[in-house]
Amino acid sequence: MTVPRFQLHDPDLLRTLMRRTGDGARTSIRGLAEAAEVHPSHVGELLTGDQKTASFEVASAISGRIGVDLLVLWVPAERAVGTTADAQEVSQ
């Protein structure tokens, strides 16, 4: 079974929300990286579009630090329902 990944919906939206998070404060690339426990370059690459996806844990941590629901910033990168082959693999 694969770990779900999420695609950043709009890097510009993330940039805008970084200027005023849910708690009213600004956050930086470093602040998001610390919240998500990733290297700042990972967040920077999301903002430039060099990196398109993140794990559920990273996407959730970034959304939480910004103060928005996960699906405001992210869209699932894969199907939520497994394929028939996945279902057969799990049942065996």
MOPEJO-V174037 format. One record per run of one state. SS is the DSSP state (@ for helix, = for strand, . for the rest). FROM is the first residue (numbers start at 1). LEN is the number of residues. If there is no record, write none. Layout:
# MOPEJO-V174037
ss = (SS/SS)
from = (FROM/FROM)
len = (LEN/LEN)
This chain:
# MOPEJO-V174037
ss = (./=/./@/./@/./@/./=/@/./@/=/./@/.)
from = (1/5/9/11/20/29/37/40/49/53/56/67/70/74/77/84/92)
len = (4/4/2/9/9/8/3/9/4/3/11/3/4/3/7/8/1)
